[in-house]
Amino acid sequence: MIINDDNLKKELITLLDERNISLEGNLVRLIDPNGDEEFQTYLTTCIEKDKEVRKRRLEITKQVQNQNKELTILNDENVKIMQELQQTLKDMEDSKNHIELQNRELIAWKQDNERMSLELRDEMIKSENARISAENAKKSAEDDLDLLQKKTQTELIGRIVKVALYVIIGVGISTTLMYIFSMLTGKDTQMIGSTWSNMFGILLTNAFSIIGTIMGVKYASEKKDE
């Protein structure tokens, strides 16, 4: 492509010199200077400038791509971090709910134990009161039985002593009456007197022996109770 307009060529050269504005792209390579050295220099300058611009654009493109790659990596890391953070928050929420559940179960268990402790204490108090009442009743029954036994024993001993005395007195009176009757009738009283004396001695001995035995048994019973 040939540009024949000299004014256009001068305008293009002036733009490059004064404003640093030049033609770019493949269009520059298609223009034929047609022997114009000044315009050839302009085209060469435009081609070199275009190369530098393309090179800078390529470097910028590479930088942008690298930055985009880094940003992509950072974005992936941020996404991963956010996912981990969300999972951590979810785990913390689950842990919180689990801890709250355990606390509620612990409080309920504690309340149940306190209620059971109170019930057990009441049962223990009732059992202790029942035991004390049973012991008191047992002691009262034993005291009543012991008193009854002592009373019965005393009455029995008194009856035995009375019977023994009655027997002794009765035999003594009977023997004495027989002895007096023999004396009044004039019969031989030697045999009757001897019999009376022996009988009276035997009765007294047996009476005191019975009384001593009874008193010994009573004393032994009292010592055993103590």
Backbone as CSV, one residue per row, in Angstrom:
resi,resn,N_x,N_y,N_z,CA_x,CA_y,CA_z,C_x,C_y,C_z
1,MET,0.853,-1.186,0.000,0.000,0.000,0.000,0.891,1.239,0.000
2,ILE,0.585,2.178,-0.897,1.403,3.374,-1.056,0.577,4.607,-0.697
3,ILE,1.182,5.465,0.126,0.547,6.731,0.482,1.212,7.820,-0.346
4,ASN,0.418,8.443,-1.212,0.946,9.475,-2.101,0.745,10.887,-1.564
5,ASP,-0.074,10.995,-0.539,-0.360,12.323,0.015,0.778,12.732,0.943
6,ASP,1.545,13.746,0.490,2.681,14.193,1.292,2.227,14.873,2.568
7,ASN,1.108,15.595,2.511,0.599,16.245,3.724,0.241,15.217,4.805
8,LEU,-0.329,14.075,4.358,-0.685,13.012,5.307,0.569,12.433,5.939
9,LYS,1.600,12.274,5.106,2.847,11.750,5.650,3.413,12.710,6.698
10,LYS,3.395,14.048,6.368,3.919,15.015,7.321,3.100,15.022,8.614
11,GLU,1.791,14.894,8.492,0.944,14.863,9.681,1.270,13.658,10.573
12,LEU,1.497,12.511,9.929,1.839,11.298,10.693,3.178,11.464,11.398
13,ILE,4.171,12.044,10.677,5.498,12.245,11.288,5.397,13.244,12.434
14,THR,4.600,14.310,12.231,4.427,15.325,13.280,3.759,14.724,14.525
15,LEU,2.788,13.914,14.332,2.130,13.247,15.484,3.127,12.401,16.271
16,LEU,4.018,11.725,15.579,5.004,10.901,16.277,5.992,11.757,17.044
17,ASP,6.452,12.872,16.379,7.458,13.697,17.032,6.890,14.506,18.196
18,GLU,5.680,15.065,17.986,5.139,15.957,19.005,4.315,15.229,20.077
19,ARG,3.573,14.229,19.681,2.665,13.564,20.652,3.005,12.093,20.892
20,ASN,4.015,11.608,20.205,4.434,10.200,20.356,3.294,9.252,20.013
21,ILE,2.547,9.620,18.955,1.443,8.785,18.477,1.845,8.253,17.112
22,SER,1.781,6.951,16.950,2.226,6.329,15.704,1.247,5.259,15.284
23,LEU,1.461,4.820,14.052,0.643,3.729,13.536,1.066,2.416,14.201
24,GLU,0.104,1.485,14.372,0.390,0.221,15.036,-0.199,-0.909,14.226
25,GLY,0.265,-2.106,14.567,-0.302,-3.301,13.984,0.319,-3.662,12.640
26,ASN,-0.314,-4.578,11.994,0.177,-5.072,10.710,0.034,-4.050,9.587
27,LEU,-0.755,-3.026,9.831,-0.950,-1.993,8.804,0.372,-1.316,8.452
28,VAL,1.241,-1.125,9.447,2.522,-0.458,9.206,3.367,-1.252,8.221
29,ARG,3.327,-2.563,8.330,4.142,-3.414,7.473,3.601,-3.447,6.026
30,LEU,2.364,-3.089,5.860,1.773,-3.096,4.517,2.028,-1.794,3.742
31,ILE,2.456,-0.757,4.426,2.676,0.544,3.767,4.055,0.548,3.079
32,ASP,4.049,0.979,1.872,5.291,1.061,1.084,5.769,2.521,1.076
33,PRO,7.021,2.792,1.545,7.499,4.178,1.599,7.742,4.780,0.200
34,ASN,7.888,3.936,-0.796,8.029,4.369,-2.187,9.222,5.315,-2.358
35,GLY,10.336,4.906,-1.716,11.584,5.663,-1.873,11.691,6.866,-0.988
36,ASP,10.718,7.203,-0.219,10.771,8.348,0.691,11.499,7.912,1.956
37,GLU,12.772,8.427,2.094,13.591,7.981,3.220,13.013,8.468,4.561
38,GLU,12.550,9.702,4.594,12.005,10.227,5.852,10.796,9.412,6.305
39,PHE,9.975,9.062,5.328,8.786,8.256,5.683,9.178,6.818,6.021
40,GLN,10.262,6.328,5.363,10.780,4.997,5.682,11.257,4.957,7.131
41,THR,11.973,6.039,7.525,12.429,6.117,8.933,11.224,6.123,9.873
42,TYR,10.184,6.843,9.468,8.958,6.886,10.290,8.355,5.508,10.429
43,LEU,8.254,4.802,9.301,7.652,3.455,9.340,8.497,2.507,10.189
44,THR,9.870,2.625,10.036,10.739,1.760,10.846,10.534,2.039,12.341
45,THR,10.475,3.353,12.646,10.245,3.729,14.054,8.899,3.184,14.546
46,CYS,7.874,3.295,13.699,6.545,2.772,14.084,6.576,1.272,14.320
47,ILE,7.363,0.548,13.394,7.448,-0.923,13.560,8.158,-1.280,14.865
48,GLU,9.278,-0.562,15.177,10.013,-0.843,16.420,9.149,-0.515,17.644
49,LYS,8.473,0.622,17.539,7.597,1.000,18.666,6.475,-0.002,18.846
50,ASP,5.972,-0.502,17.694,4.899,-1.502,17.794,5.396,-2.792,18.436
51,LYS,6.656,-3.145,18.081,7.242,-4.338,18.706,7.366,-4.166,20.226
52,GLU,7.856,-2.964,20.626,7.984,-2.719,22.069,6.616,-2.760,22.767
53,VAL,5.638,-2.147,22.086,4.291,-2.145,22.671,3.761,-3.563,22.799
54,ARG,3.950,-4.341,21.718,3.495,-5.731,21.771,4.209,-6.509,22.882
55,LYS,5.561,-6.219,22.986,6.332,-6.914,24.024,5.825,-6.548,25.414
56,ARG,5.576,-5.236,25.629,5.050,-4.797,26.931,3.671,-5.397,27.190
57,ARG,2.862,-5.432,26.132,1.525,-6.014,26.290,1.621,-7.500,26.652
58,LEU,2.587,-8.188,25.990,2.764,-9.605,26.287,3.202,-9.818,27.739
59,GLU,4.168,-8.963,28.146,4.621,-9.064,29.547,3.477,-8.764,30.512
60,ILE,2.718,-7.704,30.150,1.574,-7.373,31.020,0.561,-8.504,31.039
61,THR,0.370,-9.107,29.833,-0.577,-10.230,29.743,-0.101,-11.397,30.615
62,LYS,1.237,-11.673,30.510,1.794,-12.747,31.335,1.654,-12.424,32.824
63,GLN,1.935,-11.158,33.175,1.783,-10.756,34.584,0.335,-10.921,35.055
64,VAL,-0.557,-10.488,34.133,-1.979,-10.608,34.488,-2.370,-12.069,34.646
65,GLN,-1.863,-12.896,33.703,-2.164,-14.321,33.797,-1.608,-14.922,35.086
66,ASN,-0.320,-14.530,35.383,0.270,-15.026,36.632,-0.527,-14.541,37.842
67,GLN,-0.908,-13.265,37.789,-1.709,-12.738,38.896,-3.058,-13.444,38.988
68,ASN,-3.625,-13.687,37.773,-4.900,-14.415,37.784,-4.729,-15.822,38.352
69,LYS,-3.594,-16.455,37.981,-3.330,-17.797,38.510,-3.164,-17.745,40.030
70,GLU,-2.376,-16.708,40.459,-2.207,-16.562,41.912,-3.538,-16.267,42.586
71,LEU,-4.328,-15.417,41.937,-5.638,-15.100,42.506,-6.536,-16.340,42.531
72,THR,-6.401,-17.157,41.470,-7.186,-18.396,41.444,-6.772,-19.318,42.585
73,ILE,-5.418,-19.422,42.767,-4.909,-20.257,43.863,-5.381,-19.706,45.211
74,LEU,-5.262,-18.354,45.339,-5.717,-17.730,46.588,-7.209,-17.929,46.788
75,ASN,-7.947,-17.830,45.687,-9.388,-18.034,45.793,-9.710,-19.467,46.216
76,ASP,-8.969,-20.432,45.595,-9.174,-21.828,45.993,-8.824,-22.037,47.461
77,GLU,-7.717,-21.393,47.878,-7.331,-21.510,49.292,-8.371,-20.857,50.187
78,ASN,-8.875,-19.692,49.729,-9.920,-19.027,50.521,-11.180,-19.880,50.610
79,VAL,-11.524,-20.503,49.464,-12.697,-21.383,49.470,-12.476,-22.550,50.425
80,LYS,-11.253,-23.114,50.359,-10.932,-24.227,51.249,-10.969,-23.797,52.714
81,ILE,-10.387,-22.580,52.943,-10.389,-22.062,54.321,-11.818,-21.809,54.796
82,MET,-12.640,-21.262,53.910,-14.039,-21.018,54.277,-14.777,-22.325,54.559
83,GLN,-14.498,-23.330,53.733,-15.115,-24.638,53.974,-14.664,-25.214,55.317
84,GLU,-13.345,-25.115,55.566,-12.833,-25.600,56.857,-13.423,-24.801,58.009
85,LEU,-13.533,-23.464,57.786,-14.122,-22.618,58.840,-15.579,-22.999,59.086
86,GLN,-16.322,-23.218,58.009,-17.715,-23.633,58.158,-17.816,-24.982,58.862
87,GLN,-16.914,-25.913,58.481,-16.915,-27.215,59.145,-16.548,-27.079,60.622
88,THR,-15.571,-26.180,60.888,-15.186,-25.939,62.285,-16.352,-25.358,63.073
89,LEU,-17.044,-24.387,62.446,-18.211,-23.799,63.112,-19.292,-24.844,63.346
90,LYS,-19.478,-25.715,62.351,-20.472,-26.772,62.500,-20.076,-27.733,63.621
91,ASP,-18.756,-28.099,63.655,-18.273,-28.986,64.722,-18.439,-28.321,66.083
92,MET,-18.139,-26.999,66.142,-18.307,-26.277,67.406,-19.769,-26.248,67.825
93,GLU,-20.655,-26.051,66.856,-22.087,-26.042,67.162,-22.541,-27.415,67.646
94,ASP,-22.037,-28.459,66.954,-22.377,-29.825,67.387,-21.834,-30.099,68.782
95,SER,-20.582,-29.658,69.028,-19.989,-29.844,70.363,-20.788,-29.089,71.420
96,LYS,-21.202,-27.867,71.063,-22.006,-27.076,71.992,-23.323,-27.786,72.320
97,ASN,-23.988,-28.289,71.264,-25.246,-29.007,71.492,-25.020,-30.268,72.318
98,HIS,-23.902,-30.964,72.027,-23.590,-32.181,72.785,-23.323,-31.861,74.250
99,ILE,-22.562,-30.771,74.476,-22.267,-30.367,75.857,-23.542,-29.960,76.581
100,GLU,-24.406,-29.216,75.888,-25.677,-28.820,76.512,-26.522,-30.045,76.839
101,LEU,-26.522,-31.031,75.927,-27.262,-32.268,76.187,-26.685,-32.995,77.388
102,GLN,-25.350,-33.079,77.457,-24.711,-33.728,78.601,-25.023,-32.980,79.893
103,ASN,-25.020,-31.633,79.823,-25.336,-30.848,81.016,-26.771,-31.112,81.476
104,ARG,-27.695,-31.168,80.508,-29.092,-31.454,80.882,-29.207,-32.851,81.490
105,GLU,-28.521,-33.826,80.884,-28.557,-35.185,81.431,-27.916,-35.226,82.811
106,LEU,-26.805,-34.477,82.992,-26.139,-34.447,84.294,-27.034,-33.818,85.347
107,ILE,-27.710,-32.718,84.971,-28.615,-32.062,85.922,-29.769,-32.997,86.291
108,ALA,-30.316,-33.683,85.280,-31.410,-34.631,85.554,-30.921,-35.778,86.434
109,TRP,-29.699,-36.278,86.142,-29.135,-37.365,86.964,-28.910,-36.898,88.395
110,LYS,-28.412,-35.657,88.540,-28.174,-35.115,89.872,-29.489,-34.972,90.632
111,GLN,-30.518,-34.467,89.945,-31.823,-34.325,90.594,-32.388,-35.684,90.999
112,ASP,-32.231,-36.688,90.115,-32.699,-38.044,90.451,-31.952,-38.582,91.664
113,ASN,-30.626,-38.368,91.695,-29.841,-38.848,92.833,-30.249,-38.144,94.118
114,GLU,-30.490,-36.818,94.024,-30.907,-36.090,95.221,-32.262,-36.605,95.710
115,ARG,-33.180,-36.842,94.746,-34.482,-37.362,95.136,-34.353,-38.755,95.738
116,MET,-33.507,-39.602,95.121,-33.289,-40.946,95.664,-32.623,-40.877,97.032
117,SER,-31.685,-39.918,97.204,-31.016,-39.776,98.501,-32.019,-39.378,99.580
118,LEU,-32.922,-38.450,99.217,-33.942,-38.047,100.183,-34.862,-39.215,100.527
119,GLU,-35.276,-39.967,99.490,-36.129,-41.125,99.741,-35.398,-42.169,100.572
120,LEU,-34.111,-42.402,100.255,-33.329,-43.374,101.020,-33.154,-42.921,102.459
121,ARG,-32.928,-41.605,102.648,-32.777,-41.098,104.008,-34.082,-41.271,104.791
122,ASP,-35.214,-40.983,104.129,-36.502,-41.168,104.798,-36.723,-42.630,105.162
123,GLU,-36.361,-43.534,104.215,-36.512,-44.960,104.500,-35.601,-45.391,105.643
124,MET,-34.366,-44.850,105.666,-33.435,-45.182,106.751,-33.968,-44.684,108.090
125,ILE,-34.544,-43.460,108.080,-35.111,-42.916,109.323,-36.284,-43.776,109.779
126,LYS,-37.155,-44.159,108.812,-38.281,-45.016,109.165,-37.792,-46.365,109.693
127,SER,-36.763,-46.933,109.031,-36.222,-48.224,109.463,-35.621,-48.117,110.859
128,GLU,-34.888,-47.004,111.107,-34.276,-46.816,112.419,-35.359,-46.641,113.495
129,ASN,-36.393,-45.869,113.169,-37.492,-45.703,114.121,-38.193,-47.036,114.391
130,ALA,-38.383,-47.827,113.319,-39.007,-49.137,113.500,-38.128,-50.044,114.349
131,ARG,-36.794,-49.970,114.110,-35.879,-50.800,114.907,-35.920,-50.395,116.383
132,ILE,-35.908,-49.067,116.612,-35.959,-48.592,118.002,-37.274,-49.007,118.659
133,SER,-38.370,-48.870,117.895,-39.671,-49.287,118.443,-39.689,-50.778,118.743
134,ALA,-39.096,-51.577,117.830,-39.043,-53.026,118.050,-38.194,-53.360,119.271
135,GLU,-37.046,-52.659,119.389,-36.190,-52.911,120.557,-36.902,-52.506,121.852
136,ASN,-37.586,-51.359,121.803,-38.316,-50.936,123.003,-39.427,-51.936,123.350
137,ALA,-40.141,-52.390,122.295,-41.194,-53.376,122.537,-40.609,-54.675,123.085
138,LYS,-39.439,-55.085,122.505,-38.789,-56.305,122.979,-38.361,-56.157,124.433
139,LYS,-37.743,-54.995,124.737,-37.295,-54.754,126.109,-38.472,-54.724,127.076
140,SER,-39.571,-54.047,126.611,-40.757,-53.986,127.449,-41.333,-55.387,127.684
141,ALA,-41.361,-56.207,126.603,-41.870,-57.574,126.743,-40.968,-58.403,127.641
142,GLU,-39.633,-58.226,127.482,-38.710,-58.973,128.340,-38.856,-58.555,129.798
143,ASP,-39.023,-57.226,130.003,-39.213,-56.752,131.381,-40.507,-57.315,131.968
144,ASP,-41.586,-57.268,131.130,-42.857,-57.822,131.618,-42.739,-59.314,131.892
145,LEU,-42.043,-60.049,130.999,-41.873,-61.490,131.199,-41.029,-61.782,132.427
146,ASP,-39.952,-60.990,132.592,-39.087,-61.192,133.774,-39.849,-60.899,135.051
147,LEU,-40.654,-59.798,135.004,-41.445,-59.463,136.185,-42.464,-60.559,136.488
148,LEU,-43.084,-61.061,135.392,-44.063,-62.138,135.578,-43.400,-63.404,136.118
149,GLN,-42.196,-63.727,135.576,-41.483,-64.907,136.065,-41.099,-64.749,137.533
150,LYS,-40.585,-63.562,137.873,-40.209,-63.333,139.275,-41.437,-63.401,140.189
151,LYS,-42.544,-62.785,139.688,-43.758,-62.818,140.489,-44.252,-64.253,140.667
152,THR,-44.239,-65.002,139.518,-44.689,-66.410,139.594,-43.768,-67.230,140.481
153,GLN,-42.444,-66.962,140.342,-41.472,-67.712,141.166,-41.655,-67.403,142.647
154,THR,-41.886,-66.089,142.904,-42.086,-65.710,144.315,-43.341,-66.355,144.886
155,GLU,-44.412,-66.315,144.061,-45.656,-66.934,144.541,-45.472,-68.437,144.731
156,LEU,-44.735,-69.082,143.786,-44.522,-70.529,143.914,-43.694,-70.868,145.142
157,ILE,-42.643,-70.066,145.347,-41.806,-70.309,146.545,-42.619,-70.102,147.819
158,GLY,-43.432,-68.992,147.784,-44.263,-68.746,148.977,-45.220,-69.903,149.236
159,ARG,-45.808,-70.459,148.174,-46.732,-71.577,148.335,-46.009,-72.806,148.862
160,ILE,-44.816,-73.069,148.280,-44.052,-74.252,148.749,-43.683,-74.119,150.227
161,VAL,-43.235,-72.892,150.571,-42.870,-72.669,151.992,-44.088,-72.830,152.891
162,LYS,-45.213,-72.274,152.434,-46.433,-72.398,153.233,-46.841,-73.863,153.387
163,VAL,-46.811,-74.588,152.246,-47.184,-76.006,152.310,-46.250,-76.771,153.234
164,ALA,-44.929,-76.458,153.101,-43.957,-77.155,153.969,-44.219,-76.847,155.436
165,LEU,-44.480,-75.571,155.713,-44.761,-75.210,157.110,-46.044,-75.863,157.604
166,TYR,-47.068,-75.868,156.695,-48.316,-76.513,157.090,-48.095,-77.995,157.379
167,VAL,-47.309,-78.621,156.510,-47.051,-80.064,156.733,-46.301,-80.284,158.034
168,ILE,-45.270,-79.447,158.245,-44.479,-79.593,159.490,-45.360,-79.361,160.709
169,ILE,-46.135,-78.240,160.626,-46.997,-77.939,161.782,-48.041,-79.040,161.992
170,GLY,-48.598,-79.488,160.824,-49.627,-80.533,160.947,-49.072,-81.816,161.512
171,VAL,-47.923,-82.250,161.000,-47.321,-83.496,161.537,-46.931,-83.302,162.989
172,GLY,-46.382,-82.080,163.289,-45.976,-81.828,164.681,-47.171,-81.865,165.621
173,ILE,-48.271,-81.216,165.162,-49.472,-81.204,166.008,-50.038,-82.612,166.145
174,SER,-50.081,-83.345,165.017,-50.631,-84.712,165.071,-49.801,-85.591,166.012
175,THR,-48.493,-85.511,165.889,-47.617,-86.336,166.746,-47.756,-85.931,168.203
176,THR,-47.856,-84.602,168.429,-47.994,-84.121,169.818,-49.318,-84.578,170.413
177,LEU,-50.388,-84.512,169.611,-51.692,-84.955,170.098,-51.678,-86.451,170.417
178,MET,-51.026,-87.194,169.577,-50.925,-88.642,169.840,-50.128,-88.882,171.115
179,TYR,-49.080,-88.111,171.282,-48.263,-88.287,172.493,-49.066,-87.918,173.742
180,ILE,-49.804,-86.787,173.660,-50.641,-86.389,174.819,-51.736,-87.420,175.072
181,PHE,-52.327,-87.913,173.990,-53.388,-88.915,174.152,-52.846,-90.170,174.824
182,SER,-51.653,-90.552,174.482,-51.050,-91.744,175.118,-50.789,-91.496,176.586
183,MET,-50.342,-90.261,176.879,-50.084,-89.953,178.304,-51.387,-89.956,179.094
184,LEU,-52.461,-89.462,178.505,-53.734,-89.408,179.215,-54.349,-90.794,179.410
185,THR,-54.128,-91.663,178.472,-54.709,-93.003,178.575,-53.839,-93.942,179.377
186,GLY,-52.669,-93.492,179.833,-51.806,-94.295,180.678,-51.009,-95.331,179.926
187,LYS,-50.902,-95.182,178.644,-50.126,-96.153,177.875,-48.653,-95.787,177.929
188,ASP,-47.848,-96.751,177.515,-46.392,-96.543,177.511,-46.062,-95.474,176.463
189,THR,-45.480,-94.346,176.933,-45.194,-93.214,176.036,-43.752,-93.160,175.584
190,GLN,-42.970,-94.164,176.055,-41.538,-94.106,175.692,-41.347,-94.260,174.186
191,MET,-42.040,-95.257,173.655,-41.902,-95.477,172.197,-42.500,-94.311,171.409
192,ILE,-43.681,-93.820,171.887,-44.323,-92.702,171.186,-43.477,-91.448,171.289
193,GLY,-42.875,-91.198,172.462,-42.028,-90.008,172.641,-40.804,-90.058,171.749
194,SER,-40.192,-91.271,171.705,-39.023,-91.413,170.836,-39.402,-91.215,169.374
195,THR,-40.531,-91.788,168.985,-40.996,-91.622,167.595,-41.328,-90.168,167.303
196,TRP,-41.995,-89.520,168.302,-42.350,-88.107,168.120,-41.126,-87.230,167.948
197,SER,-40.107,-87.525,168.814,-38.872,-86.736,168.742,-38.171,-86.937,167.406
198,ASN,-38.053,-88.195,166.989,-37.386,-88.470,165.694,-38.160,-87.870,164.505
199,MET,-39.483,-88.029,164.572,-40.325,-87.495,163.489,-40.219,-85.976,163.415
200,PHE,-40.260,-85.333,164.567,-40.183,-83.876,164.598,-38.841,-83.380,164.060
201,GLY,-37.760,-84.107,164.456,-36.419,-83.723,163.962,-36.294,-83.901,162.449
202,ILE,-36.847,-85.029,161.962,-36.789,-85.271,160.512,-37.572,-84.212,159.761
203,LEU,-38.772,-83.867,160.264,-39.595,-82.862,159.602,-38.912,-81.500,159.578
204,LEU,-38.318,-81.119,160.730,-37.608,-79.839,160.776,-36.432,-79.820,159.796
205,THR,-35.691,-80.950,159.808,-34.525,-81.024,158.887,-34.956,-80.920,157.433
206,ASN,-36.002,-81.674,157.085,-36.497,-81.642,155.697,-37.065,-80.270,155.332
207,ALA,-37.751,-79.648,156.296,-38.329,-78.332,156.031,-37.246,-77.300,155.752
208,PHE,-36.229,-77.290,156.632,-35.134,-76.337,156.418,-34.360,-76.660,155.139
209,SER,-34.244,-77.958,154.821,-33.556,-78.361,153.583,-34.321,-77.862,152.353
210,ILE,-35.642,-77.999,152.407,-36.464,-77.519,151.274,-36.361,-76.013,151.136
211,ILE,-36.468,-75.314,152.282,-36.374,-73.852,152.236,-35.009,-73.404,151.732
212,GLY,-33.946,-74.063,152.208,-32.588,-73.715,151.753,-32.408,-73.952,150.249
213,THR,-32.959,-75.073,149.792,-32.854,-75.372,148.356,-33.580,-74.323,147.515
214,ILE,-34.771,-73.959,147.959,-35.557,-72.955,147.242,-34.836,-71.622,147.230
215,MET,-34.306,-71.211,148.375,-33.591,-69.942,148.438,-32.337,-69.971,147.569
216,GLY,-31.641,-71.128,147.545,-30.453,-71.249,146.689,-30.800,-71.134,145.211
217,VAL,-31.901,-71.780,144.815,-32.336,-71.689,143.416,-32.701,-70.261,143.060
218,LYS,-33.373,-69.577,143.953,-33.753,-68.191,143.706,-32.534,-67.295,143.580
219,TYR,-31.552,-67.498,144.462,-30.334,-66.689,144.408,-29.574,-66.943,143.104
220,ALA,-29.513,-68.202,142.703,-28.821,-68.548,141.456,-29.521,-67.950,140.240
221,SER,-30.847,-67.937,140.271,-31.607,-67.331,139.160,-31.361,-65.834,139.083
222,GLU,-31.300,-65.170,140.261,-31.055,-63.737,140.272,-29.643,-63.408,139.765
223,LYS,-28.649,-64.211,140.132,-27.286,-63.989,139.666,-27.197,-64.200,138.160
224,LYS,-27.888,-65.193,137.637,-27.900,-65.466,136.204,-28.511,-64.317,135.436
225,ASP,-29.617,-63.725,135.963,-30.250,-62.584,135.295,-29.300,-61.394,135.272
226,GLU,-28.560,-61.170,136.365,-27.598,-60.065,136.368,-26.512,-60.261,135.343
